[in-house]
Amino acid sequence: MQYRRLGRSGLQLSALSYGAWVNFGRSVGRGQARELLAAAWDHGVNFFDNAEGYGHGEAERIMGDALADLRLPRDGWCVSSKVFFGSAEQPRPTQRGLSRKHVVEACHNALRRLRIEHLDLYFCHRPDPETPVGETVLAMDLLVRQGKVLYWGTSEWPAALIREATDFARANHLVAPSMEQPQYNLFVRERVEREYAPLYRDLGLGATTWSPLASGLLSGRYNRDAGNDGRLRSDEYRWLDSHTSQETGRARLAQVERFIALAGEWSCTPAQLAIAWCLGNQDVSSVILGASNVAQLQENLLALEVAQRLDEEARARIAAVFA
């Protein structure tokens, strides 16, 4: 495993991490979660990502139980939560958003579900137009000073709002955000590569990125059998059906076909190549994986070896496929 600093902080995260989105609390129960976390740990993964909204809190409960079962040394791994969407199926106004009340209470709930005393990373899952940025910064600063959160940041915030939060924190001698969690893959590049570029330099922002496979599109699974895939039939991922059946979707599948051919040329799977491409961006602190079984996780972790073989010419050939 390789380890990278979280931006300009001193925290060292595994270049590949493991997240609970989609699977935990749905297809993955406590026993399988324990096997997945154990396999990740055995391969050097030290960062496990979660959120209050994943499975309405069930993902955190399952991860917390599995981590407790494994009895891994607490100072050897990091775990995150994210606040905004709430964990209730139909949240009341005070059970979602980024008000001081919800930010603090959501942290307490995450600690309880994860069975830990502090969150290593705590993300504001989306911007909240109903709450002043300063109120959210003050709430996060409070949690850090109480020892309940070690690092806080944002997820899918515009760069201007991250700067506003940082400026408010610095002007008031508060703890500023130190990381962002954006989507990043060969289909979604603008925010990580361009919008946030000045923030890495000016603020020392770290990035823990999600969906390196574009929800499976870059693995080639939808090229093989888009009509019968279980994820496409679920209501939560109905949008993927349109991405593979409409004109834009068909164009994307054609790009993936060319991408699959490149992976074959370099003797790796398209999933490994897609993850390796994300790892090639040195502004990315950690790429979050979301495998649903141990074999898939172990296969995707081999992307580290593929990344070492990707030179600038190879990256240019990949980028040309998606131009």
C-alpha contacts under 8 A as a table, 3 or more apart, distances in Angstrom:
res1	aa1	res2	aa2	distance
1	M	14	S	6.63
1	M	15	A	7.14
1	M	16	L	7.81
1	M	43	H	6.63
1	M	44	G	5.31
1	M	45	V	7.16
1	M	304	L	7.47
2	Q	14	S	5.86
2	Q	15	A	5.51
2	Q	16	L	7.96
2	Q	304	L	7.96
3	Y	12	Q	5.79
3	Y	13	L	5.33
3	Y	14	S	4.37
3	Y	15	A	5.27
4	R	12	Q	5.29
4	R	13	L	5.44
4	R	14	S	6.32
4	R	15	A	5.99
4	R	285	S	5.55
4	R	286	S	7.26
5	R	8	R	6.79
5	R	9	S	6.44
5	R	10	G	6.11
5	R	11	L	5.48
5	R	12	Q	4.53
5	R	13	L	6.22
5	R	206	G	7.77
5	R	285	S	6.28
6	L	9	S	5.52
6	L	10	G	6.93
6	L	11	L	5.55
6	L	12	Q	6.23
6	L	13	L	6.58
6	L	178	S	7.82
6	L	179	M	7.12
6	L	205	L	7.64
6	L	206	G	4.75
6	L	207	A	7.06
6	L	285	S	5.42
7	G	178	S	7.07
7	G	179	M	6.94
7	G	200	Y	7.07
7	G	204	G	5.16
7	G	205	L	4.84
7	G	206	G	3.49
7	G	207	A	6.99
7	G	283	D	7.60
7	G	285	S	6.70
8	R	178	S	7.85
8	R	204	G	4.62
8	R	205	L	6.61
8	R	206	G	6.97
9	S	178	S	7.34
9	S	204	G	7.68
13	L	17	S	7.94
13	L	46	N	6.36
13	L	47	F	6.27
13	L	78	C	7.98
13	L	285	S	6.98
13	L	286	S	6.59
14	S	17	S	6.04
14	S	44	G	7.00
14	S	45	V	5.38
14	S	46	N	5.66
14	S	47	F	6.50
14	S	285	S	8.00
14	S	286	S	6.26
15	A	45	V	7.94
15	A	279	L	7.35
15	A	285	S	6.24
15	A	286	S	4.34
15	A	287	V	6.12
16	L	45	V	6.47
16	L	286	S	5.39
16	L	287	V	4.91
16	L	288	I	5.95
16	L	289	L	6.87
16	L	301	L	7.21
17	S	40	A	7.92
17	S	45	V	5.60
17	S	46	N	6.81
17	S	47	F	5.16
17	S	48	F	6.09
17	S	49	D	7.54
17	S	286	S	6.27
17	S	287	V	5.96
17	S	288	I	4.65
17	S	289	L	5.93
18	Y	37	L	7.89
18	Y	40	A	7.18
18	Y	45	V	7.34
18	Y	47	F	6.54
18	Y	48	F	5.02
18	Y	49	D	6.18
18	Y	288	I	5.24
18	Y	289	L	4.81
18	Y	290	G	5.99
18	Y	291	A	7.97
19	G	48	F	5.54
19	G	49	D	4.35
19	G	50	N	6.03
19	G	288	I	5.92
19	G	289	L	5.94
19	G	290	G	5.32
20	A	23	N	6.02
20	A	24	F	5.20
20	A	48	F	7.74
20	A	49	D	6.24
20	A	50	N	5.47
20	A	54	Y	7.38
20	A	59	A	6.25
20	A	60	E	7.99
20	A	63	M	7.75
20	A	290	G	6.56
21	W	24	F	6.57
21	W	50	N	6.76
21	W	51	A	7.89
21	W	54	Y	5.89
21	W	59	A	7.68
21	W	290	G	6.82
22	V	26	R	7.11
22	V	54	Y	7.13
22	V	55	G	7.81
22	V	290	G	7.79
23	N	26	R	5.36
23	N	27	S	5.29
23	N	28	V	5.41
23	N	290	G	7.55
23	N	291	A	7.98
23	N	292	S	6.14
24	F	27	S	6.47
24	F	28	V	4.81
24	F	29	G	6.47
24	F	33	A	7.25
24	F	54	Y	7.69
24	F	55	G	7.19
24	F	58	E	7.34
24	F	59	A	4.73
24	F	62	I	6.86
24	F	63	M	7.67
25	G	28	V	5.92
25	G	29	G	6.12
25	G	54	Y	7.80
25	G	55	G	5.51
25	G	58	E	5.25
25	G	59	A	4.95
25	G	62	I	6.86
26	R	29	G	7.28
26	R	55	G	7.14
27	S	292	S	7.58
28	V	32	Q	5.84
28	V	33	A	6.06
28	V	292	S	6.86
29	G	32	Q	5.60
29	G	33	A	5.90
29	G	62	I	6.72
30	R	33	A	5.03
30	R	34	R	6.11
30	R	62	I	5.35
30	R	63	M	7.41
30	R	65	D	6.92
30	R	66	A	5.98
31	G	34	R	5.17
31	G	35	E	6.54
31	G	66	A	7.34
32	Q	35	E	5.05
32	Q	36	L	6.21
32	Q	293	N	7.56
33	A	36	L	5.05
33	A	37	L	6.07
33	A	62	I	7.12
33	A	63	M	6.74
33	A	66	A	6.18
34	R	37	L	5.28
34	R	38	A	6.01
34	R	63	M	7.80
34	R	66	A	4.65
34	R	67	L	7.00
34	R	69	D	7.37
34	R	70	L	7.04
35	E	38	A	5.11
35	E	39	A	6.12
35	E	294	V	7.00
36	L	39	A	5.16
36	L	40	A	6.16
36	L	292	S	7.95
36	L	293	N	6.66
36	L	294	V	5.50
36	L	297	L	7.57
37	L	40	A	5.04
37	L	41	W	6.04
37	L	66	A	7.55
37	L	67	L	7.50
38	A	41	W	5.07
38	A	42	D	6.05
38	A	70	L	7.23
39	A	42	D	5.07
39	A	43	H	6.38
39	A	294	V	6.74
39	A	297	L	7.95
39	A	298	Q	7.53
40	A	43	H	5.22
40	A	44	G	6.53
40	A	45	V	5.19
40	A	46	N	7.98
40	A	297	L	7.58
40	A	298	Q	7.90
41	W	44	G	5.11
41	W	45	V	4.91
41	W	46	N	6.45
42	D	45	V	7.34
43	H	301	L	7.90
45	V	48	F	7.98
46	N	76	G	6.73
46	N	77	W	4.45
46	N	78	C	5.91
47	F	77	W	5.87
47	F	78	C	4.67
47	F	79	V	5.72
47	F	80	S	7.90
48	F	77	W	7.78
48	F	78	C	6.24
48	F	79	V	4.79
48	F	80	S	6.56
49	D	79	V	5.75
49	D	80	S	4.97
49	D	81	S	6.65
49	D	288	I	7.56
50	N	54	Y	7.09
50	N	59	A	7.13
50	N	60	E	6.39
50	N	79	V	7.33
50	N	80	S	5.54
50	N	81	S	4.83
50	N	82	K	6.77
51	A	54	Y	5.53
51	A	57	G	7.42
51	A	59	A	7.73
51	A	60	E	6.99
51	A	80	S	7.18
51	A	81	S	4.26
51	A	82	K	4.30
51	A	83	V	6.73
52	E	55	G	7.98
52	E	56	H	6.41
52	E	57	G	5.00
52	E	60	E	7.05
52	E	81	S	6.42
52	E	82	K	5.94
52	E	83	V	6.13
52	E	84	F	7.99
52	E	85	F	7.35
52	E	86	G	6.00
52	E	87	S	5.27
52	E	106	A	7.28
52	E	110	A	6.63
53	G	56	H	4.86
53	G	57	G	5.88
53	G	82	K	7.81
53	G	83	V	7.73
53	G	84	F	7.92
53	G	85	F	5.67
53	G	86	G	5.54
53	G	87	S	4.92
54	Y	57	G	5.79
54	Y	58	E	6.86
54	Y	59	A	5.57
54	Y	60	E	7.55
54	Y	87	S	7.64
55	G	58	E	5.01
55	G	59	A	5.53
55	G	87	S	7.73
56	H	59	A	7.49
56	H	86	G	7.37
56	H	87	S	4.13
56	H	88	A	5.81
56	H	89	E	6.35
57	G	60	E	5.45
57	G	61	R	6.53
57	G	87	S	5.20
57	G	88	A	7.93
57	G	110	A	7.85
57	G	113	R	7.49
58	E	61	R	4.98
58	E	62	I	6.15
59	A	62	I	5.23
59	A	63	M	6.11
60	E	63	M	5.10
60	E	64	G	5.88
60	E	110	A	6.91
60	E	113	R	5.61
60	E	114	L	5.43
61	R	64	G	5.12
61	R	65	D	6.14
61	R	113	R	4.60
61	R	114	L	5.65
62	I	65	D	5.19
62	I	66	A	6.12
62	I	114	L	7.88
63	M	66	A	5.07
63	M	67	L	6.05
63	M	114	L	6.46
64	G	67	L	5.23
64	G	68	A	6.13
64	G	113	R	6.20
64	G	114	L	3.76
64	G	115	R	5.43
64	G	116	I	7.74
65	D	68	A	5.10
65	D	69	D	6.15
65	D	114	L	7.10
65	D	115	R	7.37
66	A	69	D	5.01
66	A	70	L	6.27
67	L	70	L	5.15
67	L	71	R	6.29
67	L	72	L	6.83
68	A	71	R	5.22
68	A	72	L	7.58
68	A	115	R	7.48
72	L	76	G	7.42
72	L	77	W	7.95
73	P	76	G	5.39
73	P	77	W	7.33
74	R	77	W	5.96
74	R	78	C	7.96
75	D	78	C	7.85
78	C	119	L	7.74
78	C	120	D	5.45
78	C	121	L	7.46
79	V	119	L	6.18
79	V	120	D	5.57
79	V	121	L	6.45
80	S	119	L	5.84
80	S	120	D	5.91
80	S	121	L	4.52
80	S	122	Y	5.54
80	S	123	F	7.57
81	S	107	C	7.85
81	S	110	A	6.78
81	S	119	L	7.09
81	S	121	L	6.68
81	S	122	Y	5.18
81	S	123	F	6.41
82	K	122	Y	5.59
82	K	123	F	4.49
82	K	124	C	5.72
82	K	125	H	5.29
83	V	86	G	6.75
83	V	96	R	7.71
83	V	97	G	7.29
83	V	98	L	7.14
83	V	102	H	7.97
83	V	103	V	6.37
83	V	106	A	6.49
83	V	107	C	7.72
83	V	122	Y	7.61
83	V	123	F	6.30
83	V	124	C	5.17
83	V	125	H	5.35
84	F	96	R	5.27
84	F	97	G	4.34
84	F	98	L	5.81
84	F	103	V	7.75
84	F	124	C	6.25
84	F	125	H	5.35
84	F	126	R	6.31
84	F	128	D	7.77
85	F	96	R	5.20
85	F	97	G	6.32
85	F	125	H	7.46
86	G	91	P	6.35
86	G	95	Q	5.60
86	G	96	R	4.49
86	G	97	G	7.36
86	G	106	A	7.55
87	S	91	P	7.25
87	S	95	Q	7.74
88	A	91	P	4.87
88	A	95	Q	7.40
91	P	94	T	7.72
91	P	95	Q	5.32
91	P	96	R	6.42
92	R	95	Q	5.23
92	R	96	R	7.15
93	P	96	R	6.10
93	P	97	G	7.88
94	T	97	G	7.54
94	T	99	S	7.90
94	T	101	K	7.16
94	T	102	H	6.19
95	Q	102	H	5.90
96	R	102	H	6.13
97	G	102	H	6.60
97	G	103	V	7.65
97	G	128	D	5.96
97	G	130	E	7.83
97	G	131	T	7.69
98	L	101	K	7.93
98	L	102	H	6.13
98	L	103	V	5.57
98	L	124	C	7.20
98	L	127	P	7.87
98	L	128	D	5.99
98	L	131	T	6.26
98	L	136	T	5.92
99	S	102	H	5.39
99	S	103	V	6.03
99	S	131	T	5.81
99	S	135	E	6.73
99	S	136	T	6.15
99	S	139	A	7.98
100	R	103	V	5.24
100	R	104	V	6.06
100	R	135	E	6.27
100	R	136	T	6.00
100	R	138	L	7.68
100	R	139	A	5.14
101	K	104	V	5.53
101	K	105	E	6.08
102	H	105	E	5.10
102	H	106	A	5.58
103	V	106	A	5.32
103	V	107	C	6.24
103	V	136	T	7.45
103	V	139	A	6.65
103	V	140	M	7.48
104	V	107	C	5.21
104	V	108	H	6.47
104	V	139	A	6.71
104	V	140	M	7.89
104	V	143	L	7.17
105	E	108	H	5.06
105	E	109	N	6.20
106	A	109	N	5.01
106	A	110	A	6.07
107	C	110	A	5.10
107	C	111	L	6.20
107	C	119	L	8.00
107	C	148	K	7.85
108	H	111	L	5.17
108	H	112	R	6.30
109	N	112	R	5.09
109	N	113	R	6.18
110	A	113	R	5.11
110	A	114	L	5.89
111	L	114	L	5.21
111	L	115	R	5.74
111	L	116	I	5.30
111	L	117	E	6.14
111	L	118	H	6.49
111	L	119	L	6.98
112	R	115	R	5.05
112	R	116	I	6.78
116	I	119	L	7.48
117	E	148	K	6.65
118	H	147	G	6.64
118	H	148	K	4.30
118	H	149	V	5.52
118	H	150	L	7.42
119	L	122	Y	6.41
119	L	148	K	6.08
119	L	149	V	4.79
119	L	150	L	6.45
120	D	149	V	5.82
120	D	150	L	4.95
120	D	151	Y	6.03
121	L	149	V	6.55
121	L	150	L	6.20
121	L	151	Y	4.85
121	L	152	W	5.54
121	L	153	G	7.54
122	Y	149	V	6.59
122	Y	150	L	7.93
122	Y	151	Y	6.38
122	Y	152	W	4.68
122	Y	153	G	6.30
123	F	152	W	5.67
123	F	153	G	4.71
123	F	154	T	4.76
123	F	155	S	6.19
123	F	180	E	7.64
123	F	181	Q	7.75
124	C	127	P	7.10
124	C	152	W	7.94
124	C	153	G	6.27
124	C	154	T	4.53
124	C	155	S	5.87
125	H	154	T	6.13
125	H	155	S	4.78
125	H	156	E	7.05
126	R	154	T	7.09
126	R	155	S	5.66
126	R	156	E	5.81
126	R	157	W	6.16
127	P	156	E	7.57
127	P	157	W	5.78
128	D	131	T	5.66
129	P	132	P	7.40
131	T	135	E	6.92
131	T	136	T	7.33
132	P	135	E	5.44
132	P	136	T	6.91
133	V	136	T	5.31
133	V	137	V	6.31
133	V	164	E	7.56
133	V	165	A	6.06
134	G	137	V	5.04
134	G	138	L	6.11
134	G	165	A	6.74
134	G	168	F	6.37
134	G	169	A	7.80
135	E	138	L	5.16
135	E	139	A	6.28
136	T	139	A	5.07
136	T	140	M	6.25
137	V	140	M	5.17
137	V	141	D	6.05
137	V	165	A	6.56
137	V	168	F	7.72
137	V	169	A	6.64
137	V	174	L	7.70
137	V	175	V	7.79
137	V	176	A	7.37
138	L	141	D	5.04
138	L	142	L	6.13
138	L	169	A	7.97
138	L	174	L	7.30
139	A	142	L	5.10
139	A	143	L	6.45
140	M	143	L	5.16
140	M	144	V	6.25
140	M	149	V	7.89
140	M	152	W	6.89
140	M	175	V	7.74
141	D	144	V	5.11
141	D	145	R	6.17
141	D	174	L	5.94
141	D	175	V	5.32
141	D	176	A	7.78
142	L	145	R	5.21
142	L	146	Q	6.16
143	L	146	Q	5.02
143	L	147	G	6.31
143	L	148	K	5.33
143	L	149	V	5.58
144	V	147	G	5.14
144	V	148	K	5.89
144	V	149	V	4.68
144	V	150	L	5.68
144	V	151	Y	7.30
144	V	175	V	7.61
145	R	148	K	7.69
146	Q	149	V	7.69
147	G	150	L	6.72
149	V	152	W	7.05
151	Y	177	P	7.40
151	Y	178	S	6.66
151	Y	179	M	7.99
152	W	176	A	7.70
152	W	177	P	5.31
152	W	178	S	6.20
152	W	179	M	6.87
153	G	177	P	4.43
153	G	178	S	5.47
153	G	179	M	4.66
153	G	180	E	5.57
153	G	181	Q	7.94
154	T	157	W	6.20
154	T	162	I	7.65
154	T	177	P	7.15
154	T	179	M	6.44
154	T	180	E	4.74
154	T	181	Q	6.31
155	S	180	E	5.20
155	S	181	Q	4.37
155	S	182	P	5.68
156	E	180	E	7.21
156	E	181	Q	6.37
156	E	182	P	5.07
156	E	183	Q	7.55
157	W	161	L	6.55
157	W	162	I	6.60
157	W	180	E	7.77
158	P	161	L	5.51
158	P	162	I	6.56
158	P	195	E	7.96
159	A	162	I	5.11
159	A	163	R	6.28
159	A	195	E	6.38
159	A	196	Y	6.03
159	A	199	L	7.45
160	A	163	R	5.14
160	A	164	E	6.24
161	L	164	E	4.85
161	L	165	A	6.20
162	I	165	A	5.15
162	I	166	T	6.17
162	I	177	P	7.69
163	R	166	T	5.00
163	R	167	D	5.97
163	R	199	L	7.98
164	E	167	D	5.14
164	E	168	F	6.16
165	A	168	F	5.20
165	A	169	A	6.19
165	A	176	A	7.09
165	A	177	P	7.38
166	T	169	A	5.08
166	T	170	R	6.14
166	T	176	A	5.16
166	T	177	P	6.39
167	D	170	R	5.21
167	D	171	A	6.01
168	F	171	A	5.20
168	F	172	N	6.21
168	F	174	L	7.97
169	A	172	N	5.30
169	A	173	H	5.87
169	A	174	L	4.51
169	A	175	V	5.96
169	A	176	A	5.18
170	R	173	H	5.05
170	R	174	L	5.98
170	R	175	V	7.49
170	R	176	A	6.81
171	A	174	L	7.74
177	P	205	L	7.91
178	S	203	L	7.92
178	S	204	G	7.17
178	S	205	L	5.29
178	S	206	G	6.22
179	M	205	L	5.12
179	M	206	G	4.34
179	M	207	A	5.52
179	M	208	T	7.38
180	E	205	L	7.07
180	E	206	G	6.25
180	E	207	A	4.96
180	E	208	T	6.44
181	Q	207	A	5.66
181	Q	208	T	4.90
181	Q	209	T	5.22
181	Q	210	W	6.97
182	P	191	R	7.74
182	P	192	V	7.08
182	P	207	A	7.28
182	P	208	T	7.09
182	P	209	T	5.20
182	P	210	W	6.31
183	Q	188	V	6.89
183	Q	192	V	7.99
183	Q	209	T	5.53
183	Q	210	W	4.81
183	Q	211	S	5.86
183	Q	212	P	7.54
184	Y	187	F	7.81
184	Y	188	V	5.43
184	Y	189	R	5.78
184	Y	192	V	6.67
184	Y	209	T	5.76
184	Y	210	W	6.12
184	Y	211	S	6.40
184	Y	212	P	5.87
184	Y	278	C	7.30
185	N	188	V	5.12
185	N	189	R	6.21
185	N	211	S	6.70
185	N	212	P	4.69
185	N	213	L	6.46
185	N	214	A	6.20
185	N	274	A	7.28
185	N	278	C	6.50
186	L	189	R	6.36
186	L	212	P	7.75
186	L	214	A	7.87
186	L	274	A	7.25
186	L	278	C	7.99
186	L	319	A	7.56
186	L	322	F	6.89
187	F	214	A	7.13
187	F	322	F	7.15
188	V	191	R	7.76
189	R	192	V	5.77
189	R	193	E	5.88
189	R	194	R	7.93
190	E	193	E	5.45
190	E	194	R	5.43
190	E	195	E	6.53
191	R	194	R	5.56
191	R	195	E	4.62
191	R	196	Y	5.95
192	V	195	E	6.29
192	V	196	Y	5.45
192	V	197	A	6.95
193	E	196	Y	6.49
193	E	197	A	5.93
194	R	197	A	5.13
195	E	198	P	7.36
196	Y	199	L	5.17
196	Y	200	Y	6.67
197	A	200	Y	5.60
197	A	201	R	6.97
198	P	201	R	5.28
198	P	202	D	5.87
198	P	203	L	7.96
199	L	202	D	5.08
199	L	203	L	5.13
199	L	204	G	6.50
199	L	205	L	5.81
200	Y	203	L	5.82
200	Y	204	G	4.70
200	Y	205	L	4.66
200	Y	206	G	6.86
200	Y	283	D	6.98
201	R	204	G	5.65
201	R	205	L	7.62
206	G	283	D	7.08
206	G	284	V	6.87
206	G	285	S	5.90
207	A	283	D	6.82
207	A	284	V	5.02
207	A	285	S	5.20
207	A	286	S	6.80
208	T	284	V	6.30
208	T	285	S	5.55
208	T	286	S	4.71
208	T	287	V	5.86
208	T	288	I	6.86
209	T	212	P	7.50
209	T	284	V	6.96
209	T	285	S	7.95
209	T	286	S	6.40
209	T	287	V	5.07
209	T	288	I	5.97
210	W	287	V	6.33
210	W	288	I	5.18
210	W	289	L	7.29
211	S	214	A	5.08
211	S	215	S	5.81
211	S	288	I	7.16
211	S	289	L	7.33
211	S	290	G	7.94
212	P	215	S	7.69
212	P	274	A	6.50
212	P	275	I	5.64
212	P	278	C	6.79
212	P	287	V	7.15
212	P	288	I	7.51
212	P	289	L	7.44
213	L	216	G	4.98
213	L	217	L	6.10
213	L	218	L	4.83
213	L	219	S	6.15
213	L	271	A	6.44
213	L	274	A	6.26
213	L	275	I	6.99
214	A	217	L	5.41
214	A	218	L	6.08
215	S	218	L	7.78
216	G	219	S	5.25
216	G	220	G	7.15
216	G	221	R	6.56
216	G	222	Y	7.49
217	L	220	G	5.80
217	L	221	R	6.56
217	L	222	Y	6.10
217	L	223	N	7.95
217	L	253	L	7.75
217	L	256	V	7.54
218	L	221	R	7.78
218	L	256	V	6.16
218	L	270	P	6.51
218	L	271	A	6.24
218	L	274	A	6.61
219	S	222	Y	7.98
219	S	269	T	7.62
219	S	270	P	5.20
219	S	271	A	4.45
219	S	274	A	7.74
220	G	223	N	5.18
220	G	224	R	6.47
220	G	256	V	6.53
220	G	257	E	7.45
220	G	260	I	6.97
220	G	270	P	6.80
220	G	271	A	7.81
221	R	224	R	5.26
221	R	225	D	6.50
221	R	226	A	7.17
222	Y	225	D	5.20
222	Y	226	A	4.09
222	Y	227	G	7.83
222	Y	229	D	7.28
222	Y	244	T	7.31
222	Y	253	L	7.79
223	N	226	A	6.01
223	N	253	L	6.22
223	N	256	V	7.70
223	N	257	E	7.39
225	D	228	N	5.82
225	D	229	D	6.49
226	A	229	D	5.75
226	A	232	L	7.56
226	A	241	D	7.72
226	A	244	T	7.04
227	G	232	L	7.63
228	N	232	L	7.61
228	N	233	R	7.83
229	D	232	L	5.50
229	D	233	R	6.82
230	G	233	R	5.22
230	G	234	S	6.66
231	R	234	S	5.32
231	R	237	Y	6.17
232	L	235	D	7.87
232	L	237	Y	5.70
232	L	238	R	5.73
232	L	239	W	7.97
232	L	240	L	6.07
232	L	241	D	5.58
233	R	237	Y	7.30
233	R	238	R	6.63
234	S	237	Y	5.57
234	S	238	R	6.23
235	D	238	R	5.13
236	E	239	W	7.75
237	Y	240	L	5.57
237	Y	241	D	7.49
238	R	241	D	5.43
238	R	242	S	7.26
239	W	242	S	5.43
239	W	243	H	6.46
240	L	243	H	4.87
240	L	244	T	6.37
241	D	244	T	5.36
241	D	245	S	6.14
242	S	245	S	5.11
242	S	246	Q	5.51
242	S	249	G	6.64
243	H	246	Q	6.20
243	H	248	T	6.67
243	H	249	G	4.06
243	H	250	R	7.50
243	H	252	R	7.84
244	T	248	T	7.74
244	T	249	G	4.08
244	T	250	R	5.62
244	T	252	R	7.44
244	T	253	L	6.69
245	S	249	G	5.49
245	S	250	R	5.94
246	Q	249	G	5.05
246	Q	250	R	6.09
247	E	250	R	5.15
247	E	251	A	6.32
248	T	251	A	5.12
248	T	252	R	6.29
249	G	252	R	4.99
249	G	253	L	6.23
250	R	253	L	5.05
250	R	254	A	6.27
251	A	254	A	5.08
251	A	255	Q	6.40
252	R	255	Q	5.00
252	R	256	V	6.23
253	L	256	V	4.91
253	L	257	E	6.23
254	A	257	E	5.06
254	A	258	R	6.65
255	Q	258	R	5.28
255	Q	259	F	6.23
255	Q	321	V	6.11
255	Q	322	F	6.39
256	V	259	F	4.73
256	V	260	I	6.01
257	E	260	I	5.09
257	E	261	A	6.47
258	R	261	A	5.12
258	R	262	L	6.55
258	R	321	V	6.78
259	F	262	L	5.11
259	F	263	A	6.38
259	F	270	P	6.92
259	F	318	I	7.07
259	F	321	V	6.75
260	I	263	A	5.06
260	I	264	G	6.30
260	I	269	T	7.57
260	I	270	P	5.41
261	A	264	G	5.08
261	A	265	E	6.27
262	L	265	E	4.96
262	L	266	W	6.37
262	L	318	I	7.71
263	A	266	W	5.15
263	A	267	S	6.08
263	A	268	C	5.27
263	A	269	T	5.66
263	A	270	P	5.24
263	A	273	L	6.26
264	G	267	S	4.94
264	G	268	C	6.05
264	G	269	T	6.96
264	G	270	P	7.88
265	E	268	C	7.94
268	C	272	Q	6.34
268	C	273	L	6.68
268	C	306	V	7.36
269	T	272	Q	5.20
269	T	273	L	6.32
270	P	273	L	5.00
270	P	274	A	6.06
271	A	274	A	5.15
271	A	275	I	6.24
271	A	300	N	6.69
272	Q	275	I	5.25
272	Q	276	A	5.97
272	Q	299	E	7.47
272	Q	300	N	5.44
272	Q	301	L	7.71
272	Q	302	L	6.70
272	Q	303	A	4.50
272	Q	306	V	6.95
273	L	276	A	4.97
273	L	277	W	6.08
273	L	303	A	6.52
273	L	306	V	6.68
273	L	307	A	7.61
274	A	277	W	5.19
274	A	278	C	6.63
275	I	278	C	5.21
275	I	279	L	6.39
275	I	287	V	7.58
275	I	300	N	7.58
275	I	303	A	5.98
276	A	279	L	4.98
276	A	280	G	6.40
276	A	303	A	5.03
276	A	304	L	6.28
276	A	306	V	5.94
276	A	307	A	4.42
276	A	310	L	7.88
277	W	280	G	5.22
277	W	281	N	7.44
277	W	307	A	6.67
277	W	310	L	7.79
277	W	315	R	7.07
278	C	281	N	5.79
278	C	284	V	7.62
278	C	287	V	7.17
279	L	282	Q	7.02
279	L	284	V	6.89
279	L	286	S	7.80
279	L	287	V	6.93
279	L	304	L	7.76
279	L	307	A	6.60
280	G	307	A	6.54
280	G	310	L	7.85
281	N	284	V	5.69
282	Q	285	S	7.26
284	V	287	V	7.13
289	L	297	L	7.72
289	L	300	N	7.85
290	G	297	L	7.76
291	A	294	V	7.38
291	A	296	Q	5.77
291	A	297	L	5.09
292	S	296	Q	7.02
292	S	297	L	7.43
293	N	296	Q	5.50
293	N	297	L	6.31
294	V	297	L	5.00
294	V	298	Q	6.07
295	A	298	Q	5.21
295	A	299	E	6.16
296	Q	299	E	5.11
296	Q	300	N	6.19
297	L	300	N	5.16
297	L	301	L	6.14
298	Q	301	L	5.14
298	Q	302	L	6.76
299	E	302	L	5.52
299	E	303	A	7.71
300	N	303	A	5.60
301	L	304	L	6.28
302	L	305	E	5.52
302	L	306	V	6.80
303	A	306	V	4.87
303	A	307	A	6.02
304	L	307	A	5.15
304	L	308	Q	6.66
305	E	308	Q	5.37
305	E	309	R	7.02
306	V	309	R	5.33
306	V	310	L	6.71
307	A	310	L	5.28
308	Q	311	D	7.87
310	L	313	E	7.80
310	L	314	A	5.50
310	L	315	R	6.41
311	D	314	A	5.31
311	D	315	R	6.35
312	E	315	R	5.06
312	E	316	A	6.09
313	E	316	A	5.08
313	E	317	R	6.33
314	A	317	R	5.12
314	A	318	I	6.34
315	R	318	I	5.09
315	R	319	A	6.09
316	A	319	A	5.05
316	A	320	A	6.09
317	R	320	A	5.13
317	R	321	V	6.73
318	I	321	V	5.42
318	I	322	F	7.12
319	A	322	F	5.37
319	A	323	A	6.14
320	A	323	A	5.03
